[in-house]
Amino acid sequence: MTEAALHRIGKMWVSIMKKKIRNSKKIATGNLLNSISYSVVTASDGEPILQINYADYWKYVNQGRKKRNNQRPITAENGAVPIPALMEWISIKGIRGRDKKGKFMDTTKLAFAIRASIWRYGIKPANFFDRSVTTLESMLNPTKIPTGTPPELRAELERIFEAARQDINIIIDNMITKELSK
């Protein structure tokens, strides 16, 4: 696929992902939303490939957090949400918790309580990435080619759609490899 075509797909894909995040109402600081971008880079074989860039915590928003029930200890090393990140989120959202007596809680205590709740019950995934892939692939569906399109043009469009789908699969494979190597 040409570099120009990859730029068009990258721009479209980023736009779709950002729309999915906005629709999921999972925006606190806007950092994740603003971090999503694309670039076209040269692969080791000299071919241009599309690279999607994003904040390092995107997978937790996209995939959510699985519940851990009563596994102990609840620590960041064991996969719990880091307290500083929760404290920033609490501050941005303006959340003020109350204790059993109805008094306002210290932000640190509230962060530990929220972390324990996330550990116990999990967080529902936003699936913005998965949904953006589905949307993008549906846009590249050969059945969307209007009837009556000349056979030569139809064949070329089908070839372009197939190349784009293959590139999307390569991008997804690269993203998975990148995440696994962290």
FIKOLZA-1660 file (N, C-alpha, C; in steps of 0.1 Angstrom, whole numbers, plus 5000, padded with zeros to 4 digits):
% residues 182
   i   px   py   pz ch aa at
   1 5008 4988 5000  A  M  N
   1 5000 5000 5000  A  M CA
   1 5009 5012 5000  A  M  C
   2 5005 5023 4993  A  T  N
   2 5013 5035 4992  A  T CA
   2 5013 5043 5005  A  T  C
   3 5023 5051 5007  A  E  N
   3 5024 5059 5019  A  E CA
   3 5012 5069 5020  A  E  C
   4 5008 5074 5008  A  A  N
   4 4996 5083 5008  A  A CA
   4 4983 5076 5013  A  A  C
   5 4982 5064 5008  A  A  N
   5 4970 5056 5013  A  A CA
   5 4970 5053 5028  A  A  C
   6 4982 5050 5033  A  L  N
   6 4984 5047 5047  A  L CA
   6 4981 5060 5055  A  L  C
   7 4985 5071 5050  A  H  N
   7 4981 5084 5057  A  H CA
   7 4966 5086 5058  A  H  C
   8 4959 5083 5047  A  R  N
   8 4945 5084 5047  A  R CA
   8 4938 5075 5057  A  R  C
   9 4943 5062 5057  A  I  N
   9 4937 5052 5066  A  I CA
   9 4941 5056 5080  A  I  C
  10 4953 5061 5083  A  G  N
  10 4957 5065 5096  A  G CA
  10 4949 5076 5101  A  G  C
  11 4946 5086 5093  A  K  N
  11 4938 5098 5097  A  K CA
  11 4924 5093 5100  A  K  C
  12 4918 5085 5092  A  M  N
  12 4905 5079 5094  A  M CA
  12 4904 5071 5107  A  M  C
  13 4914 5062 5109  A  W  N
  13 4914 5053 5120  A  W CA
  13 4915 5061 5133  A  W  C
  14 4924 5071 5134  A  V  N
  14 4925 5079 5146  A  V CA
  14 4912 5086 5149  A  V  C
  15 4906 5092 5138  A  S  N
  15 4893 5098 5140  A  S CA
  15 4882 5089 5146  A  S  C
  16 4882 5077 5140  A  I  N
  16 4872 5067 5145  A  I CA
  16 4875 5064 5160  A  I  C
  17 4888 5061 5163  A  M  N
  17 4891 5058 5177  A  M CA
  17 4887 5069 5187  A  M  C
  18 4890 5081 5183  A  K  N
  18 4887 5092 5192  A  K CA
  18 4872 5094 5194  A  K  C
  19 4865 5091 5183  A  K  N
  19 4850 5092 5184  A  K CA
  19 4845 5081 5193  A  K  C
  20 4851 5069 5193  A  K  N
  20 4847 5058 5201  A  K CA
  20 4850 5061 5216  A  K  C
  21 4861 5067 5219  A  I  N
  21 4864 5071 5232  A  I CA
  21 4855 5081 5237  A  I  C
  22 4852 5092 5229  A  R  N
  22 4842 5102 5233  A  R CA
  22 4829 5096 5237  A  R  C
  23 4824 5086 5228  A  N  N
  23 4811 5080 5230  A  N CA
  23 4811 5071 5243  A  N  C
  24 4823 5066 5246  A  S  N
  24 4823 5057 5258  A  S CA
  24 4823 5065 5271  A  S  C
  25 4825 5078 5270  A  K  N
  25 4825 5086 5282  A  K CA
  25 4836 5083 5292  A  K  C
  26 4847 5078 5287  A  K  N
  26 4859 5074 5295  A  K CA
  26 4870 5085 5295  A  K  C
  27 4866 5098 5295  A  I  N
  27 4876 5108 5294  A  I CA
  27 4877 5115 5308  A  I  C
  28 4889 5115 5313  A  A  N
  28 4891 5122 5326  A  A CA
  28 4900 5135 5323  A  A  C
  29 4912 5133 5319  A  T  N
  29 4921 5144 5316  A  T CA
  29 4921 5147 5301  A  T  C
  30 4917 5138 5293  A  G  N
  30 4919 5140 5278  A  G CA
  30 4932 5135 5273  A  G  C
  31 4941 5131 5282  A  N  N
  31 4954 5126 5279  A  N CA
  31 4954 5115 5269  A  N  C
  32 4946 5105 5272  A  L  N
  32 4945 5093 5263  A  L CA
  32 4940 5098 5249  A  L  C
  33 4929 5105 5249  A  L  N
  33 4923 5110 5237  A  L CA
  33 4934 5118 5228  A  L  C
  34 4941 5127 5235  A  N  N
  34 4951 5135 5228  A  N CA
  34 4963 5128 5224  A  N  C
  35 4966 5116 5230  A  S  N
  35 4978 5109 5227  A  S CA
  35 4976 5100 5215  A  S  C
  36 4964 5098 5211  A  I  N
  36 4962 5089 5199  A  I CA
  36 4965 5096 5186  A  I  C
  37 4975 5091 5179  A  S  N
  37 4979 5096 5166  A  S CA
  37 4984 5085 5158  A  S  C
  38 4989 5088 5146  A  Y  N
  38 4994 5078 5137  A  Y CA
  38 5007 5084 5131  A  Y  C
  39 5015 5075 5126  A  S  N
  39 5027 5079 5118  A  S CA
  39 5029 5067 5108  A  S  C
  40 5035 5071 5097  A  V  N
  40 5038 5061 5086  A  V CA
  40 5053 5060 5087  A  V  C
  41 5058 5048 5090  A  V  N
  41 5072 5045 5092  A  V CA
  41 5077 5035 5081  A  V  C
  42 5089 5034 5080  A  T  N
  42 5095 5024 5070  A  T CA
  42 5099 5011 5078  A  T  C
  43 5093 5000 5073  A  A  N
  43 5096 4987 5079  A  A CA
  43 5110 4983 5075  A  A  C
  44 5115 4972 5081  A  S  N
  44 5128 4967 5078  A  S CA
  44 5130 4963 5064  A  S  C
  45 5118 4959 5057  A  D  N
  45 5119 4955 5043  A  D CA
  45 5118 4967 5034  A  D  C
  46 5117 4979 5039  A  G  N
  46 5117 4991 5031  A  G CA
  46 5103 4996 5028  A  G  C
  47 5093 4988 5031  A  E  N
  47 5079 4991 5028  A  E CA
  47 5073 5001 5039  A  E  C
  48 5065 5010 5035  A  P  N
  48 5059 5019 5045  A  P CA
  48 5048 5011 5053  A  P  C
  49 5047 5014 5066  A  I  N
  49 5037 5008 5074  A  I CA
  49 5031 5018 5083  A  I  C
  50 5018 5016 5087  A  L  N
  50 5011 5025 5096  A  L CA
  50 5014 5021 5110  A  L  C
  51 5017 5031 5118  A  Q  N
  51 5019 5029 5132  A  Q CA
  51 5009 5038 5140  A  Q  C
  52 5002 5032 5149  A  I  N
  52 4992 5039 5158  A  I CA
  52 4999 5042 5171  A  I  C
  53 4999 5054 5176  A  N  N
  53 5006 5058 5188  A  N CA
  53 4995 5062 5199  A  N  C
  54 4998 5059 5211  A  Y  N
  54 4988 5061 5222  A  Y CA
  54 4995 5061 5235  A  Y  C
  55 4988 5066 5245  A  A  N
  55 4993 5066 5259  A  A CA
  55 4995 5052 5264  A  A  C
  56 5005 5050 5273  A  D  N
  56 5008 5037 5278  A  D CA
  56 4997 5030 5285  A  D  C
  57 4987 5037 5290  A  Y  N
  57 4977 5030 5298  A  Y CA
  57 4964 5027 5289  A  Y  C
  58 4965 5029 5276  A  W  N
  58 4953 5027 5268  A  W CA
  58 4947 5013 5269  A  W  C
  59 4955 5003 5272  A  K  N
  59 4949 4990 5272  A  K CA
  59 4940 4988 5284  A  K  C
  60 4943 4995 5295  A  Y  N
  60 4934 4994 5307  A  Y CA
  60 4920 5000 5304  A  Y  C
  61 4920 5011 5296  A  V  N
  61 4907 5017 5293  A  V CA
  61 4900 5008 5283  A  V  C
  62 4908 5004 5273  A  N  N
  62 4902 4995 5262  A  N CA
  62 4897 4982 5267  A  N  C
  63 4905 4975 5275  A  Q  N
  63 4902 4961 5279  A  Q CA
  63 4896 4961 5293  A  Q  C
  64 4896 4972 5300  A  G  N
  64 4891 4972 5314  A  G CA
  64 4900 4965 5323  A  G  C
  65 4896 4962 5335  A  R  N
  65 4904 4955 5345  A  R CA
  65 4895 4943 5350  A  R  C
  66 4901 4931 5350  A  K  N
  66 4894 4919 5354  A  K CA
  66 4894 4919 5370  A  K  C
  67 4883 4914 5375  A  K  N
  67 4882 4913 5389  A  K CA
  67 4891 4903 5395  A  K  C
  68 4897 4905 5406  A  R  N
  68 4906 4896 5412  A  R CA
  68 4900 4890 5425  A  R  C
  69 4888 4893 5428  A  N  N
  69 4881 4889 5440  A  N CA
  69 4889 4891 5453  A  N  C
  70 4893 4881 5459  A  N  N
  70 4900 4882 5472  A  N CA
  70 4915 4879 5472  A  N  C
  71 4921 4879 5460  A  Q  N
  71 4935 4877 5459  A  Q CA
  71 4943 4887 5467  A  Q  C
  72 4953 4884 5474  A  R  N
  72 4961 4893 5481  A  R CA
  72 4976 4891 5478  A  R  C
  73 4984 4901 5480  A  P  N
  73 4981 4914 5485  A  P CA
  73 4977 4923 5473  A  P  C
  74 4970 4934 5476  A  I  N
  74 4965 4944 5466  A  I CA
  74 4977 4954 5464  A  I  C
  75 4985 4952 5455  A  T  N
  75 4997 4961 5452  A  T CA
  75 4998 4964 5437  A  T  C
  76 5004 4975 5434  A  A  N
  76 5007 4978 5420  A  A CA
  76 5016 4967 5414  A  A  C
  77 5025 4961 5421  A  E  N
  77 5033 4951 5416  A  E CA
  77 5025 4939 5412  A  E  C
  78 5014 4937 5418  A  N  N
  78 5005 4925 5415  A  N CA
  78 4994 4929 5405  A  N  C
  79 4995 4941 5399  A  G  N
  79 4986 4945 5389  A  G CA
  79 4975 4954 5393  A  G  C
  80 4975 4959 5405  A  A  N
  80 4965 4969 5410  A  A CA
  80 4968 4982 5404  A  A  C
  81 4958 4991 5403  A  V  N
  81 4959 5004 5398  A  V CA
  81 4968 5012 5408  A  V  C
  82 4978 5019 5402  A  P  N
  82 4987 5027 5411  A  P CA
  82 4980 5038 5418  A  P  C
  83 4983 5040 5431  A  I  N
  83 4976 5050 5439  A  I CA
  83 4978 5064 5433  A  I  C
  84 4990 5068 5429  A  P  N
  84 4992 5082 5423  A  P CA
  84 4982 5084 5411  A  P  C
  85 4980 5074 5403  A  A  N
  85 4971 5076 5391  A  A CA
  85 4957 5077 5396  A  A  C
  86 4953 5070 5406  A  L  N
  86 4940 5071 5412  A  L CA
  86 4938 5085 5418  A  L  C
  87 4948 5090 5426  A  M  N
  87 4947 5103 5432  A  M CA
  87 4945 5114 5422  A  M  C
  88 4952 5113 5411  A  E  N
  88 4951 5123 5400  A  E CA
  88 4937 5122 5394  A  E  C
  89 4932 5110 5392  A  W  N
  89 4918 5108 5386  A  W CA
  89 4908 5114 5396  A  W  C
  90 4909 5111 5409  A  I  N
  90 4900 5116 5419  A  I CA
  90 4900 5131 5419  A  I  C
  91 4911 5137 5418  A  S  N
  91 4913 5152 5418  A  S CA
  91 4906 5158 5405  A  S  C
  92 4909 5152 5394  A  I  N
  92 4903 5157 5381  A  I CA
  92 4888 5156 5381  A  I  C
  93 4883 5144 5386  A  K  N
  93 4868 5142 5387  A  K CA
  93 4861 5150 5398  A  K  C
  94 4869 5155 5408  A  G  N
  94 4863 5162 5419  A  G CA
  94 4856 5153 5428  A  G  C
  95 4860 5141 5430  A  I  N
  95 4853 5131 5438  A  I CA
  95 4857 5133 5453  A  I  C
  96 4847 5133 5462  A  R  N
  96 4849 5135 5476  A  R CA
  96 4842 5123 5483  A  R  C
  97 4849 5114 5488  A  G  N
  97 4843 5102 5495  A  G CA
  97 4840 5106 5509  A  G  C
  98 4831 5098 5515  A  R  N
  98 4827 5099 5529  A  R CA
  98 4830 5086 5536  A  R  C
  99 4833 5087 5548  A  D  N
  99 4835 5075 5556  A  D CA
  99 4822 5070 5562  A  D  C
 100 4822 5060 5571  A  K  N
 100 4810 5054 5576  A  K CA
 100 4802 5064 5585  A  K  C
 101 4809 5074 5590  A  K  N
 101 4803 5084 5599  A  K CA
 101 4798 5096 5591  A  K  C
 102 4800 5096 5578  A  G  N
 102 4796 5107 5569  A  G CA
 102 4806 5118 5568  A  G  C
 103 4818 5117 5573  A  K  N
 103 4828 5127 5572  A  K CA
 103 4836 5125 5559  A  K  C
 104 4840 5136 5553  A  F  N
 104 4848 5135 5541  A  F CA
 104 4861 5128 5544  A  F  C
 105 4865 5119 5534  A  M  N
 105 4877 5111 5535  A  M CA
 105 4889 5118 5530  A  M  C
 106 4900 5115 5535  A  D  N
 106 4913 5119 5529  A  D CA
 106 4914 5113 5515  A  D  C
 107 4920 5121 5505  A  T  N
 107 4921 5116 5492  A  T CA
 107 4929 5103 5491  A  T  C
 108 4939 5101 5499  A  T  N
 108 4947 5089 5499  A  T CA
 108 4939 5077 5503  A  T  C
 109 4931 5079 5514  A  K  N
 109 4922 5068 5518  A  K CA
 109 4912 5064 5508  A  K  C
 110 4906 5075 5501  A  L  N
 110 4897 5072 5491  A  L CA
 110 4903 5065 5479  A  L  C
 111 4915 5068 5475  A  A  N
 111 4922 5061 5465  A  A CA
 111 4924 5047 5468  A  A  C
 112 4928 5044 5480  A  F  N
 112 4930 5030 5484  A  F CA
 112 4917 5022 5484  A  F  C
 113 4906 5029 5488  A  A  N
 113 4893 5022 5488  A  A CA
 113 4888 5020 5473  A  A  C
 114 4891 5029 5464  A  I  N
 114 4887 5027 5450  A  I CA
 114 4895 5016 5444  A  I  C
 115 4908 5016 5448  A  R  N
 115 4917 5005 5442  A  R CA
 115 4912 4991 5447  A  R  C
 116 4908 4990 5460  A  A  N
 116 4903 4978 5465  A  A CA
 116 4890 4974 5458  A  A  C
 117 4882 4983 5455  A  S  N
 117 4869 4980 5448  A  S CA
 117 4872 4976 5433  A  S  C
 118 4881 4982 5427  A  I  N
 118 4885 4978 5413  A  I CA
 118 4891 4964 5413  A  I  C
 119 4899 4961 5424  A  W  N
 119 4906 4948 5425  A  W CA
 119 4895 4938 5427  A  W  C
 120 4885 4941 5435  A  R  N
 120 4874 4931 5438  A  R CA
 120 4864 4930 5427  A  R  C
 121 4860 4941 5420  A  Y  N
 121 4849 4940 5411  A  Y CA
 121 4853 4943 5396  A  Y  C
 122 4865 4948 5394  A  G  N
 122 4870 4951 5380  A  G CA
 122 4864 4964 5375  A  G  C
 123 4868 4966 5362  A  I  N
 123 4862 4978 5355  A  I CA
 123 4858 4973 5341  A  I  C
 124 4846 4977 5337  A  K  N
 124 4841 4973 5324  A  K CA
 124 4849 4978 5313  A  K  C
 125 4853 4970 5303  A  P  N
 125 4861 4975 5292  A  P CA
 125 4853 4985 5283  A  P  C
 126 4861 4995 5277  A  A  N
 126 4855 5005 5268  A  A CA
 126 4855 4999 5254  A  A  C
 127 4864 4990 5251  A  N  N
 127 4865 4984 5237  A  N CA
 127 4866 4994 5226  A  N  C
 128 4871 5006 5228  A  F  N
 128 4872 5016 5218  A  F CA
 128 4881 5011 5206  A  F  C
 129 4892 5004 5209  A  F  N
 129 4901 5000 5199  A  F CA
 129 4894 4989 5190  A  F  C
 130 4888 4979 5197  A  D  N
 130 4882 4968 5190  A  D CA
 130 4870 4973 5181  A  D  C
 131 4863 4982 5186  A  R  N
 131 4852 4988 5179  A  R CA
 131 4856 4997 5167  A  R  C
 132 4868 5003 5169  A  S  N
 132 4873 5011 5158  A  S CA
 132 4878 5002 5146  A  S  C
 133 4884 4991 5150  A  V  N
 133 4888 4981 5139  A  V CA
 133 4876 4976 5132  A  V  C
 134 4865 4973 5139  A  T  N
 134 4853 4968 5133  A  T CA
 134 4847 4978 5123  A  T  C
 135 4847 4991 5128  A  T  N
 135 4841 5001 5120  A  T CA
 135 4850 5004 5107  A  T  C
 136 4863 5004 5109  A  L  N
 136 4872 5006 5098  A  L CA
 136 4871 4995 5088  A  L  C
 137 4871 4982 5093  A  E  N
 137 4869 4971 5084  A  E CA
 137 4856 4971 5076  A  E  C
 138 4845 4975 5083  A  S  N
 138 4832 4976 5076  A  S CA
 138 4833 4987 5065  A  S  C
 139 4841 4997 5067  A  M  N
 139 4842 5008 5056  A  M CA
 139 4849 5002 5044  A  M  C
 140 4858 4992 5047  A  L  N
 140 4866 4987 5036  A  L CA
 140 4860 4974 5030  A  L  C
 141 4847 4972 5032  A  N  N
 141 4840 4960 5027  A  N CA
 141 4837 4961 5012  A  N  C
 142 4841 4952 5004  A  P  N
 142 4839 4952 4990  A  P CA
 142 4824 4953 4986  A  P  C
 143 4815 4949 4995  A  T  N
 143 4801 4950 4992  A  T CA
 143 4796 4964 4992  A  T  C
 144 4804 4973 4997  A  K  N
 144 4801 4987 4997  A  K CA
 144 4803 4994 4983  A  K  C
 145 4809 4987 4974  A  I  N
 145 4812 4992 4961  A  I CA
 145 4798 4992 4954  A  I  C
 146 4795 5004 4948  A  P  N
 146 4782 5005 4942  A  P CA
 146 4780 4995 4930  A  P  C
 147 4768 4990 4929  A  T  N
 147 4765 4981 4917  A  T CA
 147 4766 4990 4905  A  T  C
 148 4770 4984 4894  A  G  N
 148 4771 4991 4882  A  G CA
 148 4785 4997 4880  A  G  C
 149 4794 4994 4890  A  T  N
 149 4808 4999 4889  A  T CA
 149 4815 4990 4878  A  T  C
 150 4822 4997 4869  A  P  N
 150 4829 4989 4858  A  P CA
 150 4838 4978 4864  A  P  C
 151 4838 4966 4858  A  P  N
 151 4845 4955 4863  A  P CA
 151 4860 4958 4866  A  P  C
 152 4867 4966 4858  A  E  N
 152 4881 4969 4860  A  E CA
 152 4882 4977 4873  A  E  C
 153 4873 4987 4875  A  L  N
 153 4874 4996 4887  A  L CA
 153 4870 4988 4899  A  L  C
 154 4860 4979 4898  A  R  N
 154 4856 4970 4909  A  R CA
 154 4868 4962 4914  A  R  C
 155 4875 4956 4904  A  A  N
 155 4886 4947 4907  A  A CA
 155 4897 4955 4914  A  A  C
 156 4900 4967 4910  A  E  N
 156 4910 4975 4916  A  E CA
 156 4906 4980 4930  A  E  C
 157 4893 4983 4932  A  L  N
 157 4888 4987 4945  A  L CA
 157 4889 4975 4955  A  L  C
 158 4885 4963 4950  A  E  N
 158 4886 4951 4958  A  E CA
 158 4901 4949 4962  A  E  C
 159 4910 4951 4953  A  R  N
 159 4924 4949 4956  A  R CA
 159 4929 4959 4967  A  R  C
 160 4924 4971 4965  A  I  N
 160 4928 4982 4975  A  I CA
 160 4922 4978 4989  A  I  C
 161 4909 4974 4989  A  F  N
 161 4903 4971 5002  A  F CA
 161 4910 4959 5009  A  F  C
 162 4914 4949 5001  A  E  N
 162 4921 4938 5006  A  E CA
 162 4935 4942 5012  A  E  C
 163 4942 4950 5004  A  A  N
 163 4955 4955 5009  A  A CA
 163 4953 4963 5022  A  A  C
 164 4943 4971 5023  A  A  N
 164 4941 4979 5035  A  A CA
 164 4938 4969 5047  A  A  C
 165 4929 4959 5044  A  R  N
 165 4926 4950 5055  A  R CA
 165 4939 4942 5060  A  R  C
 166 4947 4939 5050  A  Q  N
 166 4960 4932 5054  A  Q CA
 166 4969 4941 5062  A  Q  C
 167 4970 4954 5058  A  D  N
 167 4978 4964 5065  A  D CA
 167 4972 4966 5080  A  D  C
 168 4959 4966 5081  A  I  N
 168 4953 4967 5094  A  I CA
 168 4957 4956 5103  A  I  C
 169 4957 4944 5097  A  N  N
 169 4961 4932 5105  A  N CA
 169 4975 4932 5109  A  N  C
 170 4984 4938 5100  A  I  N
 170 4998 4939 5103  A  I CA
 170 5000 4949 5115  A  I  C
 171 4992 4960 5114  A  I  N
 171 4993 4970 5125  A  I CA
 171 4989 4964 5138  A  I  C
 172 4978 4957 5138  A  I  N
 172 4973 4950 5150  A  I CA
 172 4984 4941 5156  A  I  C
 173 4990 4933 5147  A  D  N
 173 5000 4923 5151  A  D CA
 173 5012 4931 5157  A  D  C
 174 5016 4942 5151  A  N  N
 174 5027 4951 5156  A  N CA
 174 5023 4956 5170  A  N  C
 175 5011 4960 5172  A  M  N
 175 5007 4966 5185  A  M CA
 175 5007 4955 5195  A  M  C
 176 5003 4943 5192  A  I  N
 176 5003 4932 5202  A  I CA
 176 5017 4929 5205  A  I  C
 177 5026 4928 5195  A  T  N
 177 5040 4925 5198  A  T CA
 177 5046 4936 5207  A  T  C
 178 5043 4949 5204  A  K  N
 178 5048 4960 5212  A  K CA
 178 5043 4959 5227  A  K  C
 179 5031 4955 5229  A  E  N
 179 5025 4954 5242  A  E CA
 179 5032 4942 5250  A  E  C
 180 5034 4931 5243  A  L  N
 180 5039 4919 5249  A  L CA
 180 5054 4921 5253  A  L  C
 181 5061 4930 5245  A  S  N
 181 5075 4932 5248  A  S CA
 181 5077 4942 5260  A  S  C
 182 5067 4948 5265  A  K  N
 182 5068 4957 5276  A  K CA
 182 5071 4950 5289  A  K  C
% end
